[in-house]
């Protein structure tokens, strides 16, 4: 007999033309690799719209703001974009908040992150605040997919008046991505206890000063992001090809597919 949890997990999935499970989507992807390519392009373009101000997100400083970001990034891909997940998720043996815990947990922790004195912070204070905020909010993982990508934009908006910026491009190569993933995992290894120290060490390497607050940079596309956006014009390989190092589709509903392991440059 199928359990309610298993049914909830399976409701997100379908079978690709290669016979393997994949996320249901509205972008026309026919297998998981095809979805991986189309999702990358789409989210990259939609994120740039948010960054440039072409898709304004109301700065409500709450869960609604994060949901609006996610909905814009993934709305052309998944019907559930911007909606809280309905099934449990875990990764590398460490769980995230259960569906019933998401709203109360985030209602407590998002205002704490939003209410920090970002504008007045020195660098050490900023690194500490960013590490705590990312650790606490990432532990929720409120969406079925796209948590890391949407959280990076959300956290940048919460701290947009700070004198400091987070340069995710420094952890965008293979080695950097592995360090990032290990640090994120370490922060929640004893969930529900959160330990931001591993991310604090990593953020200390990638936080630098910015002469112009992020809120005043609308319409400006960094060179690295411009190069990435150019990839949207490259024809993808055939969907049947393997993607070296890509996240495999889970064979059980208990361990999710999560494409947010490798930080992008947004």
ChimeraX attribute file (.defattr): number of C-alpha atoms within 10 A of each C-alpha:
attribute: neighborCount
match mode: 1-to-1
recipient: residues
	/A:1	4
	/A:2	6
	/A:3	8
	/A:4	10
	/A:5	14
	/A:6	15
	/A:7	12
	/A:8	15
	/A:9	21
	/A:10	17
	/A:11	13
	/A:12	20
	/A:13	15
	/A:14	16
	/A:15	14
	/A:16	18
	/A:17	14
	/A:18	12
	/A:19	9
	/A:20	14
	/A:21	18
	/A:22	23
	/A:23	23
	/A:24	23
	/A:25	20
	/A:26	11
	/A:27	14
	/A:28	11
	/A:29	21
	/A:30	19
	/A:31	21
	/A:32	23
	/A:33	22
	/A:34	18
	/A:35	21
	/A:36	16
	/A:37	17
	/A:38	18
	/A:39	22
	/A:40	14
	/A:41	18
	/A:42	18
	/A:43	21
	/A:44	21
	/A:45	17
	/A:46	21
	/A:47	22
	/A:48	21
	/A:49	17
	/A:50	18
	/A:51	23
	/A:52	17
	/A:53	15
	/A:54	13
	/A:55	14
	/A:56	13
	/A:57	18
	/A:58	12
	/A:59	13
	/A:60	12
	/A:61	18
	/A:62	20
	/A:63	19
	/A:64	15
	/A:65	18
	/A:66	25
	/A:67	21
	/A:68	19
	/A:69	26
	/A:70	27
	/A:71	20
	/A:72	21
	/A:73	26
	/A:74	22
	/A:75	20
	/A:76	16
	/A:77	22
	/A:78	19
	/A:79	14
	/A:80	18
	/A:81	22
	/A:82	25
	/A:83	15
	/A:84	16
	/A:85	21
	/A:86	18
	/A:87	23
	/A:88	22
	/A:89	24
	/A:90	17
	/A:91	13
	/A:92	10
	/A:93	9
	/A:94	16
	/A:95	21
	/A:96	20
	/A:97	21
	/A:98	18
	/A:99	17
	/A:100	13
	/A:101	12
	/A:102	20
	/A:103	16
	/A:104	9
	/A:105	16
	/A:106	19
	/A:107	12
	/A:108	11
	/A:109	18
	/A:110	19
	/A:111	15
	/A:112	13
	/A:113	22
	/A:114	19
	/A:115	12
	/A:116	16
	/A:117	14
	/A:118	20
	/A:119	14
	/A:120	12
	/A:121	15
	/A:122	13
	/A:123	17
	/A:124	12
	/A:125	13
	/A:126	25
	/A:127	25
	/A:128	17
	/A:129	20
	/A:130	26
	/A:131	23
	/A:132	20
	/A:133	21
	/A:134	21
	/A:135	24
	/A:136	23
	/A:137	20
	/A:138	20
	/A:139	25
	/A:140	23
	/A:141	24
	/A:142	29
	/A:143	22
	/A:144	23
	/A:145	21
	/A:146	21
	/A:147	21
	/A:148	21
	/A:149	23
	/A:150	25
	/A:151	20
	/A:152	20
	/A:153	17
	/A:154	25
	/A:155	20
	/A:156	18
	/A:157	20
	/A:158	24
	/A:159	24
	/A:160	19
	/A:161	18
	/A:162	23
	/A:163	20
	/A:164	23
	/A:165	22
	/A:166	20
	/A:167	15
	/A:168	18
	/A:169	16
	/A:170	16
	/A:171	22
	/A:172	16
	/A:173	13
	/A:174	12
	/A:175	11
	/A:176	17
	/A:177	20
	/A:178	16
	/A:179	17
	/A:180	22
	/A:181	16
	/A:182	15
	/A:183	21
	/A:184	23
	/A:185	22
	/A:186	19
	/A:187	24
	/A:188	21
	/A:189	18
	/A:190	12
	/A:191	14
	/A:192	14
	/A:193	11
	/A:194	16
	/A:195	21
	/A:196	22
	/A:197	17
	/A:198	18
	/A:199	26
	/A:200	22
	/A:201	14
	/A:202	18
	/A:203	21
	/A:204	17
	/A:205	14
	/A:206	15
	/A:207	19
	/A:208	15
	/A:209	13
	/A:210	12
	/A:211	9
	/A:212	14
	/A:213	17
	/A:214	19
	/A:215	15
	/A:216	11
	/A:217	14
	/A:218	15
	/A:219	13
	/A:220	13
	/A:221	15
	/A:222	12
	/A:223	9
	/A:224	11
	/A:225	15
	/A:226	12
	/A:227	11
	/A:228	16
	/A:229	16
	/A:230	11
	/A:231	13
	/A:232	16
	/A:233	8
	/A:234	8
	/A:235	8
	/A:236	12
	/A:237	12
	/A:238	9
	/A:239	18
	/A:240	13
	/A:241	9
	/A:242	11
	/A:243	13
	/A:244	6
	/A:245	7
	/A:246	13
	/A:247	15
	/A:248	13
	/A:249	15
	/A:250	14
	/A:251	11
	/A:252	10
	/A:253	19
	/A:254	17
	/A:255	18
	/A:256	20
	/A:257	20
	/A:258	20
	/A:259	18
	/A:260	16
	/A:261	19
	/A:262	22
	/A:263	22
	/A:264	20
	/A:265	17
	/A:266	21
